[in-house]
């Protein structure tokens, strides 16, 4: 058998065993991590699920976030700004695609002589932009 074909071992714990672990944690003899290591209990949430099951939620650490009064407003404003910038980027991307399609259409209808004449009347900046667009399409 290859390593991928090995059968996984599923552990089932008795209610008495689960209660014993929860009691040891409640009495402060073990932490959840220590109990997990000591009794080789796999899975991050297994013991936490037992704690909830037996109504010992007070054993689960609670996290309190301390923040400045205006911190939520600042975060909200930044998120709004990000949304606005994403919308602007999407609009510009769409505009860019439309312009490239327009240039392609116009170029496909021009003769070589018309292209040379039109190209020669462009400013140096316009020529650079056109060359950049052409090189991206290749």
Secondary structure, 3 states (H helix, E strand, C coil): CCCCCCCCCCCCCCHHHHHHHHHHHHCCCCCHHHHHHHCCCCCCCHHHHHHHHCCCHHHCCCCCCCCCCCHHHHHHHHHHHHHHHHHHHHHHHHHHHHHHHHHHHHHHHCCHHHHHHHHHCCCHHHHHHHHHHHHHHC
